[in-house]
Amino acid sequence: MARRLFLLAVMLAALAECAARPEPELLAPVAPPAQLSRQVLIHVATNREPDAQHPGNFNNIHSPRLAFARYNISIPPNHKPTAVERSTSRQVDAASSFATLELTPLSGEVFTDQFAGGGNATDEADGHVLVFVHGYNTKFSESVLRMAQLLADKSFFGQAILFAWPSDDRLPGYVADKDAATTPATTWRSC
């Protein structure tokens, strides 16, 4: 019986690994949808290395320096709470999928100015800041889209910060993720 349960757990883990996950191309900026949609602004701080093949994206390799960016994500009009509607092809349609409308790399100074001096804060923000740190087995693109979904579902109108640490983004990488998850604290304190 225990052996069967173990085999079932292994098979389920293998199936979870095969599930479709967002690829880096899904964060490439696209034209805004014809119909106005809700948009969320996400500030990103990460100690992942930049992805040379996908500008504006980050891979799962640890960087000794923090990188910063700002993503303007469009929420599709058909959005259902808890879902991340995303394109099934490499071409993103902002009318039916979460889509990056604008991606801006930021210096550390500009990043901190966004919060210290109000930067692009609105009256609605009223000093509220939400910091989201993703969990294990998470691609960078997943973390950005999940943060956008959380902001859309909760109608949060403050400033949003995503801290994306270098998760190995695959189930067998759990041990590496455990080690990588402890490194950001020292990196974050140094800025």
C-alpha positions in Angstrom: 0.0 0.0 0.0 2.8 2.4 0.9 4.6 1.6 -2.3 1.5 2.4 -4.3 1.0 5.7 -2.6 4.6 6.6 -3.2 4.3 5.7 -6.9 1.1 7.8 -7.2 2.9 10.7 -5.6 5.8 10.4 -8.0 3.4 10.2 -11.0 1.5 13.3 -9.8 4.7 15.2 -9.4 5.8 14.2 -12.9 2.4 15.4 -14.3 2.7 18.7 -12.5 6.1 19.2 -14.0 4.5 18.7 -17.5 1.7 21.3 -17.0 1.9 24.3 -19.2 3.7 27.2 -17.5 4.2 30.7 -18.7 7.2 31.2 -20.9 9.4 34.4 -20.9 7.9 35.5 -24.2 4.6 36.2 -22.4 6.2 39.2 -20.7 7.3 40.9 -24.0 5.4 44.2 -24.3 2.5 44.2 -26.7 0.1 46.9 -28.1 -2.7 47.8 -25.7 -6.1 46.2 -26.3 -8.7 48.2 -28.3 -11.1 48.0 -25.4 -9.9 49.8 -22.3 -8.9 47.3 -19.6 -7.7 47.5 -16.0 -4.0 47.9 -15.7 -1.7 47.2 -12.7 1.8 48.5 -12.1 4.3 46.1 -10.6 7.8 47.2 -9.4 10.2 44.3 -9.4 13.4 43.8 -7.4 15.3 40.6 -8.1 18.5 38.9 -7.5 18.1 36.8 -10.6 20.4 37.2 -13.6 18.9 39.0 -16.6 17.8 36.6 -19.4 19.9 37.5 -22.5 17.5 35.8 -24.9 14.4 37.6 -23.5 15.1 41.3 -22.6 13.2 42.4 -19.6 13.0 38.9 -18.2 15.2 37.1 -15.7 16.4 33.5 -15.5 16.9 31.2 -12.4 20.6 32.0 -11.9 21.6 34.0 -8.8 23.0 37.5 -9.3 25.2 39.2 -6.7 23.4 42.5 -7.5 19.8 43.4 -7.4 18.1 44.4 -10.6 15.0 46.5 -10.8 12.2 47.0 -13.3 8.6 48.2 -13.6 5.9 46.3 -15.5 2.6 47.7 -16.6 0.3 44.7 -17.0 -3.1 44.8 -18.7 -5.9 42.7 -17.1 -8.2 41.2 -19.7 -11.9 42.2 -19.5 -12.9 38.5 -19.2 -10.7 38.0 -16.1 -12.1 35.6 -13.5 -10.9 35.8 -9.9 -8.0 33.4 -9.0 -7.2 32.7 -12.7 -4.3 34.0 -14.8 -5.7 34.2 -18.3 -2.8 33.7 -20.6 -2.1 33.1 -24.2 -1.6 29.5 -25.3 0.6 30.7 -28.1 3.7 32.8 -28.1 1.7 35.7 -29.4 -0.1 37.5 -26.6 -3.5 39.0 -27.2 -4.1 41.7 -24.6 -7.9 41.5 -25.3 -8.1 38.0 -23.7 -4.8 37.5 -21.8 -2.8 39.2 -19.1 -0.3 41.2 -21.1 2.7 43.4 -20.6 2.0 46.8 -22.1 5.2 48.5 -20.8 8.4 47.3 -19.3 10.9 49.7 -17.9 14.3 48.7 -16.5 15.0 50.9 -13.4 18.2 51.9 -11.5 18.2 51.2 -7.8 17.9 55.0 -7.2 14.9 55.4 -9.4 13.3 52.3 -7.9 13.6 53.6 -4.3 12.5 57.1 -5.4 9.2 55.6 -6.6 8.4 54.9 -2.9 10.3 57.6 -1.0 9.1 60.6 -2.9 5.9 59.3 -4.2 7.3 58.8 -7.7 4.3 57.7 -9.7 2.1 57.2 -6.6 -1.5 58.2 -7.0 -3.9 59.6 -4.4 -5.4 56.2 -4.2 -2.1 54.6 -3.1 -2.1 56.7 0.1 1.2 55.3 1.2 0.1 51.6 1.0 2.7 49.2 -0.3 2.3 45.5 -1.0 5.4 43.3 -1.2 4.9 39.8 -2.7 7.6 37.1 -2.6 6.9 34.1 -4.7 7.3 30.5 -3.5 9.3 27.5 -4.6 9.3 26.1 -8.2 8.4 29.5 -9.8 9.5 30.9 -13.1 10.0 34.7 -13.2 7.1 35.1 -15.7 4.8 33.2 -13.4 5.7 35.4 -10.4 4.9 38.6 -12.4 1.6 37.3 -13.8 0.6 35.9 -10.3 1.2 39.3 -8.7 -0.8 41.0 -11.4 -3.7 38.5 -10.7 -3.5 39.1 -7.0 -3.6 42.9 -7.5 -6.6 42.5 -9.9 -8.5 40.2 -7.6 -8.0 42.3 -4.5 -8.5 45.7 -6.2 -5.3 46.9 -4.4 -4.6 50.5 -5.3 -1.3 51.0 -3.5 2.3 50.5 -4.8 3.2 46.9 -5.5 6.6 45.3 -5.2 7.5 41.8 -6.4 10.7 40.3 -5.0 11.7 37.5 -7.3 14.5 35.3 -6.0 16.2 32.7 -8.3 13.9 29.7 -7.9 15.0 26.7 -10.0 11.5 26.6 -11.4 11.3 22.8 -11.5 10.2 20.2 -9.0 13.6 18.4 -8.7 15.2 21.8 -7.8 13.5 22.0 -4.4 16.8 21.6 -2.5 18.4 24.3 -4.6 15.4 26.5 -4.0 15.6 26.0 -0.3 19.2 27.2 -0.4 18.4 30.1 -2.7 15.5 31.3 -0.6 17.8 32.1 2.3 20.2 34.2 0.2 17.8 37.1 -0.7 17.7 38.4 2.9 21.3 39.4 2.9 21.0 40.8 -0.6 17.9 42.8 0.3 19.5 44.2 3.4 22.5 45.5 1.4 20.5 47.9 -0.8 
